[in-house]
């Protein structure tokens, strides 16, 4: 996994620089999501096999498929497809997507808060938590709520390297540590 991210980094940096220069963050984010959806589809493996056997032009297939299903990609996006196919890096598209989204969030000053809770949060609870976390960290925080049955009595919040454990288990551990 780490190796794939290392390989994905220069591709990500290149498209991020293009998006920055042209001001097309949303277009590139949409394109990378679409390309990732295509490549991650289980049926895509048979397309890859066709390309390996020489029976199919993978670059042409991807450009045509994306054009027909999602709309005509930008010329730079077509070039991106050509480069990743020629370099046999189609398998790291999901890593490129993750890294690109991170760079865009950093540029916009947005953090992702992973919130683990036993039960789903209401819209009102999510809005309140988002506001509190934005105030605490001084950056806009987008929430990714994960329902986790192992969390008892509260929530666990992870933002970057920070962990805020407001679960019953976390409080008990803190209490036991304080008593020792």
Backbone bond lengths (Angstrom), bond angles and torsions (degrees), N, CA, C in turn:
res aa  C-N    CA-C-N  psi(-1)  N-CA   C-N-CA  omega(-1)  CA-C   N-CA-C  phi
1 X - - - 1.462 - - 1.526 110.79 -
2 X 1.339 116.49 -48.01 1.453 119.95 -178.97 1.530 110.10 -63.34
3 X 1.335 116.84 -38.24 1.458 120.29 178.74 1.528 110.69 -62.74
4 X 1.327 116.56 -41.69 1.468 120.43 179.25 1.530 110.17 -62.16
5 X 1.321 117.46 -39.49 1.470 119.92 178.44 1.523 110.92 -66.42
6 X 1.331 116.02 -37.38 1.463 120.12 177.99 1.521 110.25 -63.95
7 X 1.323 116.72 -42.27 1.463 121.36 178.24 1.527 110.38 -67.26
8 X 1.322 117.13 -36.27 1.469 121.83 -177.30 1.526 112.92 -72.89
9 X 1.322 117.39 -25.35 1.461 121.02 -172.85 1.539 114.21 -56.04
10 X 1.348 120.47 -48.10 1.476 117.71 -179.57 1.533 113.74 -65.45
11 X 1.314 116.72 -33.62 1.475 119.79 176.95 1.530 109.28 -66.23
12 X 1.325 115.27 -42.39 1.459 120.63 179.33 1.526 110.55 -63.08
13 X 1.327 115.87 -45.55 1.462 120.23 -179.83 1.523 110.68 -60.29
14 X 1.321 116.29 -41.45 1.469 120.03 -179.27 1.525 111.70 -62.67
15 X 1.338 117.59 -48.19 1.471 118.11 -178.24 1.527 111.10 -72.54
16 X 1.331 116.89 -28.51 1.459 119.50 176.55 1.533 110.08 -66.26
17 X 1.331 116.27 -41.15 1.463 119.86 178.07 1.527 111.19 -63.70
18 X 1.326 116.56 -39.30 1.476 120.05 177.20 1.529 109.70 -64.26
19 X 1.336 116.04 -46.54 1.469 120.51 -179.45 1.530 110.55 -62.47
20 X 1.335 116.99 -39.25 1.472 120.94 179.02 1.522 110.90 -65.46
21 X 1.316 115.19 -46.49 1.468 120.60 -177.53 1.524 111.78 -63.57
22 X 1.336 116.87 -37.80 1.465 120.76 -176.03 1.533 112.87 -96.72
23 X 1.353 116.55 -8.70 1.459 120.22 -178.22 1.518 112.74 69.60
24 X 1.326 116.83 31.31 1.464 121.45 -175.47 1.533 112.27 -113.81
25 X 1.324 116.35 47.25 1.469 119.90 179.75 1.521 111.56 -58.91
26 X 1.331 117.15 -46.51 1.462 120.89 -176.77 1.527 111.31 -63.94
27 X 1.335 116.66 -41.77 1.460 120.32 179.95 1.525 111.63 -62.95
28 X 1.340 115.95 -42.00 1.462 119.69 179.83 1.521 111.35 -71.36
29 X 1.308 116.75 -38.20 1.460 119.63 178.32 1.533 110.23 -63.38
30 X 1.328 115.71 -43.02 1.469 120.86 177.79 1.531 110.18 -62.74
31 X 1.317 116.14 -45.49 1.464 120.75 -179.76 1.531 111.58 -61.27
32 X 1.322 117.28 -47.03 1.470 120.58 -179.11 1.525 110.06 -63.21
33 X 1.325 117.46 -39.51 1.470 120.27 176.68 1.525 110.89 -62.10
34 X 1.325 116.91 -43.85 1.465 121.00 179.61 1.524 111.06 -64.09
35 X 1.325 116.69 -45.93 1.460 120.96 179.86 1.527 110.26 -62.72
36 X 1.306 116.45 -40.01 1.470 121.41 178.29 1.532 110.25 -63.72
37 X 1.332 117.01 -42.09 1.469 120.46 177.87 1.526 111.09 -59.50
38 X 1.317 116.37 -42.00 1.470 120.65 -179.45 1.529 110.09 -66.48
39 X 1.320 116.60 -50.78 1.468 121.71 -175.00 1.530 111.80 -67.65
40 X 1.331 117.80 -33.69 1.462 121.15 -179.14 1.530 113.27 -80.97
41 X 1.322 117.20 -8.96 1.462 120.68 178.98 1.532 109.18 -67.51
42 X 1.337 117.85 131.24 1.472 120.36 -178.76 1.533 113.48 -56.01
43 X 1.328 117.97 -30.06 1.466 121.29 179.20 1.531 112.49 -69.48
44 X 1.330 116.70 -17.37 1.462 120.04 -178.73 1.525 111.82 -67.05
45 X 1.320 117.94 -25.50 1.469 121.10 179.60 1.529 111.32 -58.28
46 X 1.338 117.29 -39.34 1.472 119.69 178.60 1.528 110.85 -68.02
47 X 1.336 116.82 -32.22 1.460 120.93 176.03 1.526 109.39 -66.34
48 X 1.339 116.40 -43.83 1.467 120.36 177.80 1.522 111.57 -60.68
49 X 1.322 116.27 -41.29 1.469 119.93 178.23 1.518 111.10 -62.35
50 X 1.326 116.64 -39.36 1.456 120.63 176.35 1.516 111.66 -62.21
51 X 1.327 116.55 -37.18 1.463 120.87 178.93 1.528 110.73 -70.77
52 X 1.333 116.50 -39.56 1.466 120.53 179.39 1.528 110.43 -63.15
53 X 1.322 116.42 -39.84 1.467 120.46 -179.20 1.528 112.13 -74.42
54 X 1.324 117.36 -10.21 1.449 121.37 179.14 1.528 113.62 89.56
55 X 1.315 115.92 2.68 1.464 119.81 -178.23 1.526 112.70 -82.49
56 X 1.337 116.79 -7.97 1.462 119.85 -174.08 1.523 109.77 -144.71
57 X 1.311 116.00 140.76 1.462 122.62 173.34 1.535 106.78 -89.75
58 X 1.331 116.87 103.91 1.460 121.45 -174.80 1.530 111.96 -64.08
59 X 1.315 116.71 -40.89 1.471 120.05 178.74 1.521 110.46 -59.72
60 X 1.315 115.53 -50.62 1.468 120.27 179.62 1.515 111.88 -61.52
61 X 1.323 116.12 -41.63 1.460 120.03 178.89 1.521 110.96 -59.73
62 X 1.340 117.14 -49.85 1.469 120.67 -177.85 1.525 111.66 -62.61
63 X 1.322 116.95 -45.33 1.468 119.89 -179.69 1.529 110.27 -62.54
64 X 1.329 117.17 -45.46 1.468 120.40 179.87 1.520 111.94 -65.77
65 X 1.331 116.47 -42.85 1.463 120.05 -178.81 1.524 110.87 -63.25
66 X 1.311 116.59 -47.54 1.469 120.19 179.82 1.525 110.04 -63.76
67 X 1.327 117.46 -39.23 1.469 120.86 178.28 1.524 111.27 -60.64
68 X 1.331 116.31 -44.89 1.462 120.47 -177.10 1.522 113.00 -72.55
69 X 1.324 116.71 -39.55 1.466 120.15 -174.61 1.531 112.41 -87.06
70 X 1.317 117.37 -41.97 1.469 120.77 -172.72 1.528 114.42 -111.70
71 X 1.297 117.21 -14.54 1.463 120.25 -176.08 1.519 110.15 111.86
72 X 1.304 115.42 159.61 1.467 122.43 -175.25 1.534 111.67 -60.88
73 X 1.340 117.34 122.12 1.472 119.13 176.58 1.532 110.73 -73.57
74 X 1.322 115.58 158.35 1.463 121.26 175.36 1.524 109.05 -65.34
75 X 1.313 117.05 159.27 1.472 120.65 179.74 1.531 111.27 -59.73
76 X 1.336 117.14 -40.42 1.464 120.31 177.87 1.525 111.58 -63.53
77 X 1.335 117.00 -33.18 1.466 120.94 178.49 1.525 110.48 -70.50
78 X 1.334 116.59 -37.53 1.469 119.97 174.55 1.527 109.98 -62.91
79 X 1.334 116.38 -41.95 1.463 120.39 177.93 1.525 110.85 -63.06
80 X 1.316 116.32 -38.42 1.467 120.64 177.65 1.533 109.86 -60.15
81 X 1.321 116.74 -45.63 1.470 120.37 178.09 1.525 109.63 -59.46
82 X 1.323 116.73 -44.93 1.471 120.19 179.80 1.525 111.16 -58.31
83 X 1.319 116.79 -45.13 1.464 121.21 -177.05 1.530 111.34 -65.73
84 X 1.336 117.84 -47.26 1.470 118.20 -178.15 1.527 111.72 -67.92
85 X 1.322 117.87 -33.36 1.469 120.06 177.52 1.527 110.04 -70.45
86 X 1.342 117.35 -46.80 1.470 120.68 180.00 1.522 111.77 -60.23
87 X 1.320 116.76 -36.92 1.464 121.35 -178.91 1.532 113.21 -88.94
88 X 1.334 115.28 6.56 1.469 121.64 179.20 1.537 111.48 54.53
89 X 1.327 115.23 47.53 1.469 121.95 -178.85 1.522 111.63 -117.15
90 X 1.310 117.60 19.97 1.465 120.57 -178.35 1.529 110.65 -62.72
91 X 1.327 116.92 -26.26 1.460 121.30 -178.92 1.514 114.75 -73.03
92 X 1.322 118.52 -8.87 1.471 120.18 -179.35 1.524 112.54 -106.14
93 X 1.324 116.65 12.55 1.472 120.06 -179.13 1.527 110.94 -57.33
94 X 1.332 118.20 -40.88 1.468 119.63 -179.04 1.531 110.71 -64.48
95 X 1.339 117.89 -34.11 1.464 120.33 176.57 1.532 110.89 -69.46
96 X 1.331 116.05 -38.97 1.461 120.12 176.69 1.529 109.53 -61.97
97 X 1.328 116.19 -41.59 1.469 120.92 179.00 1.529 110.77 -59.65
98 X 1.330 116.96 -47.91 1.473 121.60 -178.99 1.524 110.61 -61.05
99 X 1.322 116.79 -47.96 1.465 120.47 -178.35 1.530 111.63 -66.16
100 X 1.333 116.59 -38.84 1.463 120.25 179.05 1.527 110.33 -63.68
101 X 1.326 116.67 -45.17 1.466 120.25 178.94 1.526 110.85 -60.99
102 X 1.342 117.23 -38.17 1.470 120.39 177.31 1.528 110.94 -62.30
103 X 1.326 116.62 -46.09 1.472 120.14 -179.84 1.523 111.28 -62.50
104 X 1.320 117.21 -41.48 1.464 120.63 179.49 1.529 109.73 -63.96
105 X 1.335 116.86 -44.69 1.474 119.91 178.70 1.525 110.95 -61.11
106 X 1.340 117.17 -43.87 1.465 120.36 178.94 1.526 110.72 -60.46
107 X 1.321 116.62 -42.32 1.459 121.33 179.73 1.523 111.05 -62.90
108 X 1.325 116.13 -39.07 1.459 120.85 -178.72 1.524 112.63 -85.57
109 X 1.339 117.42 -3.13 1.462 120.91 -179.89 1.520 112.96 71.10
110 X 1.327 116.55 39.70 1.466 121.69 -178.57 1.525 109.66 -116.75
111 X 1.319 116.59 135.15 1.463 122.48 173.20 1.520 108.99 -107.05
112 X 1.322 116.13 154.95 1.467 121.51 172.98 1.518 107.48 -104.14
113 X 1.302 115.88 124.92 1.463 121.80 176.20 1.523 108.06 -104.46
114 X 1.331 115.89 115.38 1.464 121.06 175.70 1.520 106.88 -87.63
115 X 1.325 115.53 117.14 1.463 121.70 -176.64 1.525 107.95 -111.19
116 X 1.331 115.06 117.49 1.459 121.04 179.66 1.524 108.19 -103.27
117 X 1.312 115.99 125.41 1.454 121.67 -177.24 1.524 109.31 -145.40
118 X 1.312 116.20 152.76 1.461 120.09 -178.91 1.524 111.52 -69.93
119 X 1.325 115.78 -36.83 1.464 121.08 -177.51 1.530 109.38 -121.55
120 X 1.316 117.61 151.41 1.472 119.85 178.26 1.530 110.92 -59.52
121 X 1.319 115.98 147.51 1.464 121.42 177.66 1.520 109.61 -88.76
122 X 1.325 115.81 147.71 1.468 119.65 174.29 1.526 108.31 -74.45
123 X 1.313 116.24 164.46 1.463 120.49 177.81 1.520 110.69 -58.53
124 X 1.324 116.13 -40.49 1.464 120.82 -179.86 1.531 110.73 -64.27
125 X 1.336 117.70 -42.12 1.466 121.19 178.28 1.531 110.59 -64.58
126 X 1.325 116.35 -40.90 1.472 119.75 179.16 1.522 110.88 -63.52
127 X 1.336 117.02 -43.88 1.461 120.74 -179.86 1.528 111.03 -63.07
128 X 1.333 116.47 -42.56 1.460 120.31 179.44 1.528 110.59 -64.77
129 X 1.336 116.98 -44.08 1.458 120.59 179.75 1.527 110.53 -64.21
130 X 1.317 116.74 -40.90 1.460 120.91 179.44 1.527 110.16 -62.12
131 X 1.313 117.22 -42.80 1.470 121.08 178.88 1.521 111.23 -64.08
132 X 1.341 116.84 -46.37 1.477 121.37 -179.55 1.531 111.22 -61.61
133 X 1.339 116.91 -43.10 1.461 120.48 -179.32 1.527 111.27 -69.41
134 X 1.328 117.16 -37.15 1.463 121.17 176.74 1.527 109.34 -62.60
135 X 1.332 117.26 -43.38 1.466 121.12 178.11 1.526 111.16 -64.24
136 X 1.334 116.90 -42.93 1.462 121.32 -176.52 1.524 112.37 -67.27
137 X 1.344 117.22 -43.01 1.458 120.66 -174.60 1.526 113.82 -95.79
138 X 1.330 117.37 -8.92 1.456 120.74 177.93 1.520 114.14 71.73
139 X 1.314 116.92 14.34 1.466 123.05 177.11 1.515 107.64 -135.57
140 X 1.332 115.37 153.95 1.460 118.73 173.72 1.525 107.89 -64.08
141 X 1.308 116.42 133.98 1.463 121.89 179.93 1.525 109.81 -117.51
142 X 1.309 116.09 118.82 1.458 121.03 172.20 1.522 107.65 -89.25
143 X 1.329 116.54 136.74 1.458 120.64 -177.80 1.517 111.63 -94.64
144 X 1.310 115.52 138.56 1.462 123.37 168.32 1.527 104.60 -120.26
145 X 1.314 116.14 101.15 1.466 120.87 -176.00 1.518 108.62 -88.53
146 X 1.337 115.48 127.98 1.460 122.55 179.67 1.525 108.01 -119.26
147 X 1.314 116.14 122.70 1.465 120.14 176.18 1.522 107.82 -81.16
148 X 1.333 115.07 120.35 1.463 121.57 -176.85 1.523 108.39 -131.42
149 X 1.341 117.47 111.17 1.463 120.09 -176.79 1.531 114.36 -64.70
150 X 1.325 118.29 -13.69 1.467 120.02 179.44 1.534 112.40 -79.88
151 X 1.339 117.37 -13.65 1.472 121.10 178.36 1.522 107.78 -82.99
152 X 1.319 115.14 123.42 1.466 120.15 -177.57 1.529 109.07 -117.71
153 X 1.321 115.28 125.65 1.461 120.64 171.54 1.506 115.19 64.61
154 X 1.301 118.70 59.58 1.455 121.43 175.91 1.505 112.12 140.29
155 X 1.342 115.69 -153.80 1.460 121.64 -178.18 1.527 109.67 -138.25
156 X 1.320 114.57 158.75 1.465 122.15 170.36 1.519 105.62 -122.69
157 X 1.327 116.49 127.66 1.457 121.89 -176.64 1.522 108.73 -117.23
158 X 1.337 115.73 129.95 1.462 121.16 177.26 1.524 108.57 -122.42
159 X 1.322 115.30 121.90 1.466 122.23 176.37 1.519 106.52 -130.08
160 X 1.321 116.00 111.25 1.466 119.32 -177.43 1.513 109.82 58.95
161 X 1.332 116.15 -122.45 1.466 121.24 179.21 1.523 112.58 -91.95
162 X 1.315 117.75 -3.53 1.467 121.49 -177.76 1.526 111.24 -90.14
163 X 1.330 114.94 138.62 1.465 121.21 175.66 1.526 107.26 -127.22
164 X 1.319 115.76 127.31 1.463 121.93 175.46 1.518 106.13 -115.46
165 X 1.322 115.82 108.42 1.466 120.97 -176.47 1.526 108.87 -101.29
166 X 1.313 115.76 100.98 1.459 122.12 179.29 1.527 110.81 -106.23
167 X 1.337 116.17 20.93 1.465 120.09 178.82 1.526 109.36 -83.18
168 X 1.313 116.15 163.68 1.455 121.11 177.21 1.523 110.76 -59.56
169 X 1.323 116.47 -43.66 1.456 120.93 179.25 1.532 110.82 -61.58
170 X 1.326 117.19 -42.46 1.455 121.24 178.52 1.520 112.16 -63.22
171 X 1.319 116.58 -40.54 1.454 120.24 179.11 1.533 111.37 -67.24
172 X 1.336 116.26 -39.55 1.458 120.29 177.57 1.532 111.28 -63.98
173 X 1.320 116.74 -40.63 1.473 120.49 177.37 1.530 110.31 -62.90
174 X 1.327 116.37 -43.35 1.472 120.48 178.87 1.515 110.83 -63.55
175 X 1.325 116.54 -39.42 1.468 121.26 178.59 1.533 110.25 -65.39
176 X 1.347 116.81 -44.86 1.468 120.78 179.09 1.525 111.12 -62.73
177 X 1.307 117.20 -38.58 1.465 121.74 178.87 1.525 110.50 -66.19
178 X 1.331 116.19 -39.94 1.464 120.76 179.55 1.524 111.38 -67.71
179 X 1.307 117.18 -31.99 1.470 122.24 -178.91 1.529 111.87 -77.91
180 X 1.324 117.52 -22.60 1.478 120.59 -176.59 1.500 112.53 -76.15
